């Protein structure tokens, strides 16, 4: 656990930078460190300019979801949690890496939190397709001691890459399109372990 805590330390800078008023008082002991493991259900909407790929364009699937991050409790009420998280998923048989630059949760009571996040994503479809990543969800805290259950919905917006690969088909119904694009809609169901 000590090694994992140290490996997550770099996330603390992201967790702290937007709470400068308390940054001087923050230590690793003030942070809630966690790891996630679960599944995602995703729908991929392609926009390649190639009719054979785009129509029908909605590919769906179920695959793994993993994450790790840190968050800090703040505010007089103690109901606000803000931090950052890294995520690894498989979407359409391709590896996806995401960074939640801002990962916010609000505690409704002892057992329930709601949250929202925004960040960036890289989807490895032979070459990196990059774009924005945002969403929100709900968490049930302490399903078992230090174990939470979360359901989230997320959107990867306009993941784009240039046509660089030999296997990229030429655009036929959008002849001027020089890039491959995709939007991804996904739901995550996962368990989190808090250290």
C-alpha positions in Angstrom: 0.0 0.0 0.0 2.9 2.4 0.7 4.2 1.9 -2.8 0.8 2.6 -4.3 0.4 5.7 -2.1 3.8 7.0 -3.4 2.9 6.2 -7.0 -0.3 8.3 -6.7 1.6 11.3 -5.2 1.9 13.1 -8.5 -1.9 13.3 -8.6 -1.9 15.4 -5.4 -0.5 18.4 -7.3 -3.6 18.4 -9.5 -5.8 17.8 -6.4 -4.3 20.8 -4.6 -3.7 23.5 -7.2 -7.3 24.6 -7.4 -7.6 24.9 -3.5 -4.7 27.3 -2.9 -6.2 28.6 0.3 -5.5 25.2 2.0 -2.6 24.0 -0.1 0.0 24.9 2.6 -1.8 22.7 5.1 -2.2 19.7 2.8 -0.2 16.5 3.3 -0.6 12.9 2.0 -2.5 12.1 5.2 -5.2 14.6 4.2 -5.9 12.8 0.9 -8.4 10.1 0.1 -6.4 7.7 -2.2 -8.3 5.0 -4.1 -8.3 2.5 -6.9 -11.2 1.4 -9.1 -12.1 -1.8 -10.9 -15.2 -2.6 -12.9 -16.8 -2.7 -16.3 -17.9 -0.2 -19.0 -20.7 -0.4 -21.5 -19.9 1.8 -24.5 -21.4 3.1 -27.8 -19.0 4.4 -30.4 -20.3 6.8 -33.0 -17.8 7.0 -35.9 -17.4 9.9 -38.3 -14.6 8.9 -40.7 -16.1 10.2 -44.0 -16.2 6.6 -45.3 -19.7 5.2 -45.7 -18.8 1.6 -45.1 -17.6 2.5 -41.6 -20.0 5.3 -40.7 -23.3 3.6 -41.7 -24.3 2.0 -39.4 -21.8 3.7 -37.2 -22.9 2.7 -33.7 -20.7 0.0 -32.3 -21.5 -1.2 -28.7 -19.6 -3.4 -26.3 -18.8 -4.2 -22.7 -15.2 -4.2 -21.4 -13.0 -3.5 -18.4 -12.6 -0.2 -16.5 -9.7 0.6 -14.1 -8.7 3.8 -12.3 -6.7 5.3 -9.6 -6.7 8.7 -8.0 -6.7 11.1 -5.0 -9.2 13.5 -3.6 -9.4 15.9 -0.8 -12.3 16.8 1.5 -12.8 20.6 1.8 -15.4 23.2 2.9 -16.8 24.0 6.3 -19.6 21.5 5.8 -17.1 18.7 4.9 -19.4 17.7 2.0 -17.1 18.6 -0.9 -14.5 16.4 -2.4 -12.2 17.4 -5.2 -9.3 15.6 -6.8 -7.9 13.9 -10.0 -8.0 10.5 -11.4 -6.4 8.4 -14.2 -8.5 5.8 -16.0 -7.8 2.8 -18.3 -10.6 1.3 -20.4 -11.0 -0.8 -23.5 -13.4 0.8 -26.1 -14.2 -1.1 -29.3 -11.1 -3.4 -28.8 -8.8 -0.4 -28.5 -7.0 0.9 -25.4 -8.1 4.2 -23.9 -6.3 6.3 -21.3 -8.1 9.2 -19.6 -7.2 11.9 -17.1 -9.8 13.5 -15.0 -8.2 16.9 -14.4 -11.1 17.9 -12.1 -13.0 15.1 -10.3 -15.6 16.6 -7.9 -18.0 14.8 -5.5 -20.7 16.2 -3.2 -21.7 14.2 -0.2 -25.5 14.0 0.2 -25.2 12.0 3.4 -23.0 9.4 5.1 -23.6 6.8 2.3 -24.3 8.8 -0.9 -22.2 11.1 -3.1 -22.9 12.6 -6.5 -20.2 13.9 -8.8 -19.0 15.4 -12.0 -15.7 15.4 -13.9 -13.9 16.8 -16.9 -10.5 16.0 -18.4 -8.8 14.7 -21.5 -8.6 11.3 -23.2 -6.4 9.4 -25.7 -7.8 6.5 -27.6 -5.3 4.2 -29.3 -6.8 3.2 -32.7 -3.5 2.6 -34.4 -2.6 6.2 -33.7 -3.8 8.3 -30.8 -7.2 9.9 -31.1 -7.5 12.7 -28.5 -10.4 14.7 -27.2 -12.3 15.9 -24.2 -13.8 13.6 -21.5 -16.6 14.6 -19.1 -19.5 13.1 -17.2 -21.0 12.4 -13.8 -22.5 9.8 -11.5 -23.5 8.6 -8.1 -21.5 6.6 -5.5 -22.7 4.5 -2.6 -20.0 4.8 0.2 -19.0 1.9 2.4 -20.8 -0.9 0.6 -18.2 -2.8 2.6 -15.5 -1.2 4.8 -13.5 1.2 2.6 -15.2 -0.2 -0.6 -17.6 2.0 -2.6 -19.9 1.2 -5.5 -20.2 3.8 -8.3 -22.4 4.2 -11.4 -21.2 6.9 -13.9 -22.1 8.1 -17.3 -19.4 9.7 -19.5 -18.9 11.2 -22.9 -15.7 11.3 -25.0 -16.2 14.3 -27.3 -14.8 14.5 -30.9 -11.9 12.2 -30.6 -9.8 13.0 -33.6 -6.7 11.9 -35.5 -5.3 12.5 -38.9 -5.4 9.8 -41.6 -1.9 8.4 -41.1 -2.2 4.7 -41.3 -1.9 2.6 -44.5 -5.2 0.9 -43.7 -7.2 4.1 -43.4 -9.8 4.0 -46.1 -10.2 7.2 -48.2 -13.3 9.3 -47.5 -16.0 8.7 -50.1 -19.1 10.7 -49.1 -17.0 13.5 -47.4 -14.1 13.8 -49.8 -12.5 16.8 -48.0 -12.3 15.1 -44.6 -8.7 14.6 -43.7 -9.3 13.2 -40.2 -11.0 10.3 -38.5 -13.4 11.3 -35.6 -15.5 9.5 -33.0 -17.8 10.3 -30.1 -18.1 7.7 -27.4 -21.0 7.4 -24.9 -20.3 5.1 -22.0 -21.5 3.9 -18.6 -19.1 2.7 -15.9 -20.1 0.3 -13.0 -17.2 -0.2 -10.6 -16.0 -0.8 -7.1 -13.5 1.6 -5.4 -11.1 0.8 -2.6 -10.1 3.7 -0.4 -6.8 3.6 1.4 
